[in-house]
């Protein structure tokens, strides 16, 4: 009988310990506030040289799906918007590769006044695209905070 009471007491204590309490805290007062953020405007300071540089890239395309030849791309080169959501734009791809090669060779961040010469050889199922780019090298040396324009509207956070 002592063992039965001891066992029942242990189960009761375990039940009390294992059963937890939960509480819900809501803060309805914060929903009524109107918070807005005015974005900061930054402009890069760019230093350029007057010596023209060139770069090139070559891309091979099989059946319009499989591509090889360009493995490095320049970031932030919004050359042209793509017209298809799921398909790669091969001309933009080869342009970005040529810009990357030109910037890497000139040790710069971007090309100013860039001009592209694209040569495409199409055999219906196989295509080669050659791109040569030329432009003036530029380097971002600093960034400057500007005052926000007076007509800029605040961005609501909620």
C-alpha angles and dihedrals in degrees: 000000000000090000091051093052091045091050092048090048091051091050090049092050091046090050091052093046096044095046107082133197122234129199131194119215118194127182108199093166092073094060093070098058120104109216122176133178125216108210120232117239117223129183126194120234106227127198116197137184127220095230113105117228131196137207137176142197137185127209129190120204126193119195089344090281112069116065133180138162103067113074102158125058135187113246122226093024102138093183101156132341115255116243098207124058100209102029125080117239101230095194092056090045093055091043091054090049092051092048090050092052092047093048092046092051093046094040092231137131100230146359120242122209091006120190124197131209111194124188118188125191109191124192094174096251098032127045135179121200122194120190129188119187130190130184147125116287119238134184128204104232102170145352125232127203112227129195114262114255115259093240094054110117121219117253111238113229095204 
